[in-house]
Amino acid sequence: MHNQSTKRQPLRWANFFHVYQPPNWSPAIVRKVARESYRPLCAILTKNPRIKITLNVTGSLTEQLAECGQADIIGRIARLAKRKQIELTGSAQYHPILPLIPAHEIRRQVKLNARVNRLHFGPVYRPRGFFPPEMAYGGKIAPVIEKLGYRWLIADEISKNGTLSTTLFNARYRIKNTQLNIVFRNRVISDYFSFHGNPKRLESFWETIRQDSRSGTALITAMDGENLGHHRKGWDSYWKRLVTSHNIRTVTMSELLHTYTKNEVISPRKASWSTQEREMRRGNPYVLWNDPHNDIHKNQWELLRRVTALIERHKAHENYATARELLDRRYASDQFWWASAKPWWSLEIISKKTGELLSAADLVSPRDPQAVKLASTIISLARTWQQKMTFRSTADSYLATNEGAAVRFLGGKKISA
């Protein structure tokens, strides 16, 4: 048995999982992920009443679970929340990168998310914590989130001071000029489990914790819930064996915060849970969604701003409500992520999402010249990247030069340099 069993006090492990599917996603994929990840996780918790987790279910996914005949999962999560095995958190409805959008759009997305989840989960949905999509933190987020009634938010450890493997997890951190606490995940251990763990060698997980040396009494991990069974086959069983190990006590994030006696006021840095140290040094913390060297990104953001301005200018139009709802969905981070080529790339998704954004504008201002030109530029650039294999060389360079980013999994498929 791992050496943690020799300690008097059990290791308090706060597991945070984020589950999400992009708006208007393939129903077949939603059902597949539900079968491979969401149901197995609920089954593990149901059969093991002592296991507790903190869970973010983005409203976009909640809607699609209901629409795709997977509402039983919503019911299971609600029952587990009532049993206090799951602490539910708030987030933004369609998974936008919050530091990159205006404060009023942040409020709108957060309120939409709360409305949808309250409707489906019922009275057990009373979140105290908040998950910014992709753990993308920026200074404008905290005041908005605090005013909406949240008590803490979660971020990656690199947001603490711009470096990895230096953050300590023995204190309650409060964001300067607010009463909002910020919780940092241990990226080393989170990523080790997600991308490098070995289900046949549980001891290697505990050895990694010992080598990291920062989580002797409290471990905070956070990752996509889809890693359990969908992205990584068998990882749901692997996780179950770990959290049911001797001398492990799983706790919710709020429970862990209550145990801290040391307090520290800090000014967190702009970053996401995939930001690398070299990107921090270069002042490019959101490279997967807003890379200043990526002309596709530049035009995507310009189109989003243009379409938003057009729709908001036509509030009296009979199609305003429909256009605004479509626009809300297009704030999703995915169109930028798939255009990053770091290493994610899809000409099909870029073209589809660009067309959907233009269609939203057409409802109130048909064929706006500037919007049409921007959409044409995005698709033309993406086709050129595809034809010249620019996306491939960019992906290879990113995987080869970014520490910690060399191995990734998507839908069970390994993506590596």
C-alpha positions as CSV (number, residue, x, y, z in Angstrom):
1,M,0.0,0.0,0.0
2,H,1.2,3.5,-0.7
3,N,3.0,5.5,2.0
4,Q,0.0,7.7,2.6
5,S,-1.4,4.9,4.8
6,T,1.3,5.5,7.3
7,K,0.1,9.1,8.0
8,R,-2.2,9.6,11.0
9,Q,-4.6,11.9,9.2
10,P,-6.1,10.8,5.9
11,L,-5.2,12.7,2.8
12,R,-8.1,15.0,2.0
13,W,-8.7,14.8,-1.7
14,A,-10.9,17.4,-3.4
15,N,-11.8,16.1,-6.9
16,F,-13.2,18.7,-9.3
17,F,-14.7,17.5,-12.6
18,H,-16.0,19.7,-15.4
19,V,-18.4,18.1,-18.0
20,Y,-19.4,19.9,-21.2
21,Q,-20.4,19.4,-24.8
22,P,-20.5,22.4,-27.2
23,P,-23.9,23.8,-28.2
24,N,-25.6,22.0,-31.1
25,W,-23.2,19.1,-30.8
26,S,-23.8,15.8,-32.4
27,P,-26.5,13.9,-30.5
28,A,-24.6,10.6,-31.2
29,I,-21.5,12.0,-29.5
30,V,-23.5,13.3,-26.5
31,R,-25.1,9.8,-26.1
32,K,-21.7,8.1,-26.5
33,V,-20.0,10.3,-23.9
34,A,-23.0,9.8,-21.6
35,R,-22.6,6.0,-21.9
36,E,-18.8,6.0,-21.5
37,S,-18.3,8.7,-18.8
38,Y,-21.3,10.3,-17.2
39,R,-23.3,7.2,-16.3
40,P,-20.2,5.3,-15.0
41,L,-19.3,8.2,-12.8
42,C,-22.8,8.4,-11.4
43,A,-22.8,4.6,-10.8
44,I,-19.4,4.8,-8.9
45,L,-20.8,7.5,-6.6
46,T,-24.1,5.7,-6.1
47,K,-22.4,2.5,-5.1
48,N,-19.8,4.3,-2.9
49,P,-21.6,6.8,-0.6
50,R,-18.4,8.0,1.0
51,I,-17.0,9.4,-2.3
52,K,-17.6,13.1,-2.7
53,I,-16.8,15.3,-5.7
54,T,-17.3,18.8,-6.9
55,L,-18.9,18.9,-10.3
56,N,-19.5,21.6,-12.9
57,V,-22.2,20.7,-15.5
58,T,-22.2,23.5,-18.0
59,G,-25.8,24.5,-19.0
60,S,-25.0,23.7,-22.7
61,L,-24.6,20.0,-21.7
62,T,-27.6,20.0,-19.4
63,E,-29.8,21.2,-22.3
64,Q,-28.4,18.5,-24.6
65,L,-28.7,15.7,-22.1
66,A,-32.4,16.6,-21.8
67,E,-32.8,16.9,-25.6
68,C,-31.0,13.6,-26.4
69,G,-32.9,11.3,-24.1
70,Q,-30.3,11.3,-21.4
71,A,-32.3,13.1,-18.7
72,D,-31.8,10.2,-16.3
73,I,-28.2,11.5,-15.9
74,I,-29.6,14.8,-14.7
75,G,-31.8,13.0,-12.2
76,R,-28.9,10.9,-10.9
77,I,-26.7,14.0,-10.4
78,A,-29.5,15.7,-8.6
79,R,-30.0,12.8,-6.3
80,L,-26.3,12.6,-5.6
81,A,-26.2,16.3,-4.9
82,K,-29.1,15.8,-2.4
83,R,-27.1,13.1,-0.7
84,K,-24.2,15.7,-0.5
85,Q,-21.9,13.5,-2.5
86,I,-21.8,16.1,-5.3
87,E,-21.3,19.8,-4.9
88,L,-22.5,21.6,-8.0
89,T,-20.9,24.8,-9.2
90,G,-21.8,27.7,-11.4
91,S,-20.2,28.5,-14.8
92,A,-21.0,30.2,-18.1
93,Q,-23.8,28.7,-20.2
94,Y,-22.0,28.2,-23.5
95,H,-18.4,27.9,-22.4
96,P,-17.0,31.3,-23.5
97,I,-13.5,32.4,-22.5
98,L,-14.6,34.9,-19.9
99,P,-11.6,37.2,-19.7
100,L,-11.9,37.8,-23.5
101,I,-15.6,39.1,-23.5
102,P,-17.2,42.2,-22.0
103,A,-18.4,42.2,-18.4
104,H,-22.1,42.4,-19.4
105,E,-21.7,39.3,-21.6
106,I,-20.0,37.5,-18.7
107,R,-23.1,38.3,-16.6
108,R,-25.4,37.2,-19.3
109,Q,-23.7,33.8,-19.8
110,V,-23.5,33.1,-16.0
111,K,-27.2,34.0,-15.5
112,L,-28.2,31.8,-18.4
113,N,-26.2,28.9,-17.0
114,A,-27.9,29.3,-13.5
115,R,-31.3,29.5,-15.1
116,V,-30.9,26.4,-17.1
117,N,-29.4,24.3,-14.3
118,R,-32.0,25.4,-11.8
119,L,-34.7,24.4,-14.2
120,H,-33.3,20.9,-14.7
121,F,-31.6,20.1,-11.4
122,G,-34.2,21.7,-9.2
123,P,-33.6,23.1,-5.6
124,V,-30.4,21.1,-5.1
125,Y,-28.7,23.5,-7.5
126,R,-27.4,26.1,-5.1
127,P,-23.8,26.7,-6.2
128,R,-21.3,28.5,-4.0
129,G,-18.3,27.8,-6.3
130,F,-17.7,28.9,-9.8
131,F,-15.8,27.3,-12.7
132,P,-14.6,29.7,-15.4
133,P,-14.5,27.7,-18.7
134,E,-11.0,26.4,-19.4
135,M,-10.1,27.8,-16.0
136,A,-9.4,31.0,-17.9
137,Y,-8.9,33.6,-15.3
138,G,-8.6,37.4,-15.7
139,G,-9.0,40.3,-13.4
140,K,-12.4,41.4,-14.8
141,I,-14.0,38.1,-13.8
142,A,-13.8,38.3,-10.0
143,P,-16.0,41.4,-9.4
144,V,-18.7,40.1,-11.7
145,I,-18.7,36.6,-10.1
146,E,-18.7,38.0,-6.6
147,K,-21.7,40.3,-7.3
148,L,-23.6,37.3,-8.6
149,G,-23.3,35.7,-5.2
150,Y,-20.5,33.2,-5.6
151,R,-18.1,32.6,-2.8
152,W,-15.1,31.0,-4.6
153,L,-13.8,30.2,-8.0
154,I,-11.3,27.6,-9.2
155,A,-8.3,28.3,-11.3
156,D,-5.1,26.5,-12.4
157,E,-2.0,26.8,-10.2
158,I,-0.2,28.8,-12.8
159,S,-2.6,31.7,-12.1
160,K,-1.1,32.0,-8.6
161,N,2.2,33.5,-9.7
162,G,2.8,32.6,-13.3
163,T,4.8,29.4,-12.6
164,L,4.1,25.7,-12.2
165,S,5.0,23.5,-9.3
166,T,5.4,26.4,-6.8
167,T,1.9,26.9,-5.5
168,L,1.2,25.6,-2.0
169,F,-2.2,24.1,-1.2
170,N,-2.2,24.8,2.6
171,A,-4.1,28.1,2.7
172,R,-7.3,29.8,1.8
173,Y,-6.5,32.4,-0.9
174,R,-8.6,35.5,-1.3
175,I,-8.6,37.7,-4.4
176,K,-7.4,41.2,-3.6
177,N,-10.2,43.9,-3.3
178,T,-12.9,41.2,-3.1
179,Q,-14.3,38.7,-0.6
180,L,-14.0,36.0,-3.2
181,N,-11.8,33.0,-2.5
182,I,-9.8,31.4,-5.3
183,V,-8.9,27.7,-5.3
184,F,-6.0,26.4,-7.3
185,R,-5.8,22.9,-8.7
186,N,-2.5,20.9,-8.6
187,R,-1.8,20.7,-12.3
188,V,1.1,18.3,-11.8
189,I,-1.2,15.6,-10.3
190,S,-4.2,16.5,-12.3
191,D,-2.3,16.1,-15.6
192,Y,-0.4,13.1,-14.4
193,F,-3.7,11.2,-13.8
194,S,-5.3,12.5,-17.0
195,F,-2.4,11.9,-19.4
196,H,0.3,9.7,-17.8
197,G,-1.3,7.5,-15.2
198,N,-1.1,3.8,-15.3
199,P,-4.1,1.8,-14.0
200,K,-1.9,-1.2,-13.6
201,R,0.5,0.7,-11.3
202,L,-1.5,2.6,-8.6
203,E,1.7,3.1,-6.6
204,S,3.1,5.4,-9.4
205,F,0.2,7.8,-8.7
206,W,1.1,8.0,-5.0
207,E,4.8,8.2,-5.8
208,T,4.1,11.2,-8.1
209,I,2.3,12.9,-5.2
210,R,5.3,12.3,-2.9
211,Q,7.7,13.6,-5.5
212,D,5.6,16.7,-6.0
213,S,5.6,17.2,-2.2
214,R,3.0,19.9,-2.1
215,S,-0.1,17.8,-1.3
216,G,0.8,15.8,1.8
217,T,-2.4,16.6,3.6
218,A,-4.7,18.2,1.0
219,L,-4.8,17.3,-2.7
220,I,-6.8,19.4,-5.2
221,T,-7.2,17.9,-8.7
222,A,-9.4,19.2,-11.5
223,M,-10.0,17.8,-15.0
224,D,-12.6,17.1,-17.7
225,G,-15.0,14.5,-16.4
226,E,-14.9,13.0,-19.9
227,N,-11.4,11.7,-19.1
228,L,-13.1,9.1,-17.0
229,G,-14.0,6.5,-19.7
230,H,-14.4,8.6,-22.8
231,H,-11.1,10.2,-23.6
232,R,-9.3,7.5,-21.5
233,K,-10.7,4.0,-21.6
234,G,-10.8,2.4,-18.2
235,W,-9.9,5.6,-16.4
236,D,-13.2,5.6,-14.5
237,S,-12.2,2.3,-12.8
238,Y,-8.7,3.6,-12.3
239,W,-10.1,6.7,-10.5
240,K,-12.4,4.6,-8.4
241,R,-9.5,2.4,-7.1
242,L,-7.6,5.6,-6.2
243,V,-10.3,7.4,-4.3
244,T,-11.3,4.3,-2.4
245,S,-7.8,3.6,-1.3
246,H,-7.0,3.3,2.4
247,N,-6.4,6.6,4.2
248,I,-8.1,8.7,1.5
249,R,-10.9,11.0,2.5
250,T,-12.7,12.7,-0.4
251,V,-14.2,16.1,0.3
252,T,-16.0,18.7,-1.7
253,M,-14.2,22.0,-2.5
254,S,-16.3,24.0,-0.1
255,E,-15.6,21.4,2.7
256,L,-11.9,21.7,2.0
257,L,-12.0,25.5,2.2
258,H,-13.6,25.3,5.6
259,T,-10.7,23.3,7.0
260,Y,-8.1,26.0,6.2
261,T,-6.9,28.2,9.1
262,K,-4.3,30.2,7.1
263,N,-5.5,33.0,4.9
264,E,-3.6,34.9,2.2
265,V,-4.7,37.8,0.0
266,I,-3.3,37.6,-3.6
267,S,-3.6,39.1,-7.1
268,P,-3.9,36.1,-9.4
269,R,-2.4,36.2,-12.9
270,K,-4.2,35.9,-16.3
271,A,-4.0,32.2,-17.4
272,S,-5.9,29.1,-18.2
273,W,-5.5,25.4,-17.2
274,S,-3.5,24.8,-20.4
275,T,-1.3,27.9,-20.3
276,Q,2.4,27.1,-20.3
277,E,5.1,29.1,-18.5
278,R,6.7,30.3,-21.8
279,E,3.3,31.7,-22.8
280,M,3.0,33.6,-19.5
281,R,6.5,35.1,-20.1
282,R,5.4,36.2,-23.6
283,G,2.2,37.8,-22.3
284,N,0.1,35.3,-24.3
285,P,-1.9,33.4,-21.6
286,Y,-4.9,32.5,-23.9
287,V,-3.0,31.2,-26.9
288,L,-5.5,28.4,-27.7
289,W,-8.3,31.0,-28.2
290,N,-6.7,34.3,-28.9
291,D,-3.2,34.0,-30.3
292,P,-2.0,37.4,-31.6
293,H,0.0,35.5,-34.2
294,N,-3.0,33.6,-35.5
295,D,-4.9,35.6,-38.2
296,I,-7.8,33.3,-38.1
297,H,-8.3,34.1,-34.4
298,K,-8.0,37.8,-35.1
299,N,-10.8,37.7,-37.7
300,Q,-13.0,35.3,-35.6
301,W,-13.0,37.8,-32.7
302,E,-13.6,40.7,-35.0
303,L,-16.6,38.9,-36.6
304,L,-18.0,38.1,-33.1
305,R,-17.7,41.7,-32.1
306,R,-19.3,42.9,-35.4
307,V,-22.2,40.4,-35.2
308,T,-22.8,41.3,-31.5
309,A,-22.9,45.0,-32.4
310,L,-25.4,44.4,-35.3
311,I,-27.8,42.3,-33.2
312,E,-27.7,44.6,-30.2
313,R,-28.4,47.5,-32.5
314,H,-31.6,45.9,-33.6
315,K,-33.4,45.2,-30.3
316,A,-36.7,46.3,-31.7
317,H,-36.5,43.8,-34.6
318,E,-39.0,41.0,-34.7
319,N,-36.1,38.5,-35.0
320,Y,-34.0,40.0,-32.2
321,A,-34.8,37.3,-29.6
322,T,-33.9,34.4,-32.0
323,A,-30.8,36.2,-33.2
324,R,-29.6,36.9,-29.6
325,E,-30.1,33.3,-28.6
326,L,-28.0,32.1,-31.6
327,L,-25.4,34.7,-30.7
328,D,-25.2,33.4,-27.1
329,R,-24.3,30.0,-28.4
330,R,-21.6,31.4,-30.7
331,Y,-19.7,32.8,-27.7
332,A,-18.6,29.2,-27.2
333,S,-14.8,28.8,-27.0
334,D,-14.7,25.8,-29.4
335,Q,-14.5,27.7,-32.7
336,F,-11.3,29.4,-31.5
337,W,-9.9,26.2,-30.0
338,W,-10.4,24.3,-33.3
339,A,-8.7,27.1,-35.2
340,S,-5.6,27.2,-32.9
341,A,-3.8,24.2,-34.4
342,K,-2.2,23.9,-31.0
343,P,-2.7,21.0,-31.7
344,W,-6.5,21.1,-32.3
345,W,-7.7,21.8,-35.8
346,S,-10.9,21.3,-37.8
347,L,-11.6,23.2,-41.1
348,E,-15.2,21.7,-40.9
349,I,-15.9,23.2,-37.5
350,I,-14.3,26.5,-38.3
351,S,-16.5,26.9,-41.4
352,K,-19.6,25.6,-39.7
353,K,-19.4,28.0,-36.7
354,T,-18.5,30.9,-38.9
355,G,-21.6,30.3,-41.0
356,E,-23.8,30.0,-37.9
357,L,-22.5,33.4,-36.6
358,L,-23.2,35.0,-40.0
359,S,-26.7,33.5,-40.0
360,A,-27.4,35.1,-36.6
361,A,-26.5,38.5,-38.0
362,D,-28.6,37.9,-41.1
363,L,-31.8,37.6,-39.0
364,V,-31.6,41.3,-38.2
365,S,-29.2,42.7,-40.8
366,P,-29.1,40.5,-43.9
367,R,-25.7,40.3,-45.6
368,D,-24.0,43.0,-43.7
369,P,-20.9,43.8,-45.9
370,Q,-18.4,43.9,-43.1
371,A,-19.7,40.7,-41.5
372,V,-19.7,38.9,-44.9
373,K,-16.2,40.0,-45.6
374,L,-14.9,38.9,-42.2
375,A,-16.6,35.5,-42.5
376,S,-15.1,35.0,-46.0
377,T,-11.7,35.9,-44.7
378,I,-11.9,33.4,-41.9
379,I,-12.9,30.5,-44.2
380,S,-10.3,31.5,-46.8
381,L,-7.5,31.6,-44.3
382,A,-8.6,28.2,-42.8
383,R,-8.7,26.6,-46.3
384,T,-5.2,28.0,-47.0
385,W,-3.9,26.5,-43.7
386,Q,-5.5,23.2,-44.7
387,Q,-4.1,23.2,-48.2
388,K,-0.6,24.2,-47.2
389,M,-0.6,22.0,-44.1
390,T,0.2,25.0,-42.0
391,F,-2.1,23.5,-39.3
392,R,0.1,20.4,-39.1
393,S,3.4,22.2,-38.8
394,T,1.9,24.5,-36.2
395,A,0.6,21.6,-34.2
396,D,3.9,19.7,-34.4
397,S,5.8,22.7,-33.2
398,Y,3.5,23.3,-30.3
399,L,3.6,19.7,-29.1
400,A,7.4,19.5,-29.5
401,T,8.2,22.8,-27.6
402,N,5.6,23.2,-24.9
403,E,6.4,21.5,-21.6
404,G,3.6,19.4,-20.4
405,A,1.6,19.6,-23.6
406,A,3.3,16.7,-25.5
407,V,0.5,14.2,-24.8
408,R,-3.2,14.7,-25.1
409,F,-6.2,12.4,-25.7
410,L,-9.5,13.1,-27.4
411,G,-12.3,10.5,-27.6
412,G,-9.8,7.8,-26.7
413,K,-7.4,8.8,-29.4
414,K,-3.9,9.9,-28.5
415,I,-2.6,13.2,-29.9
416,S,1.2,13.5,-29.5
417,A,4.3,14.9,-31.1
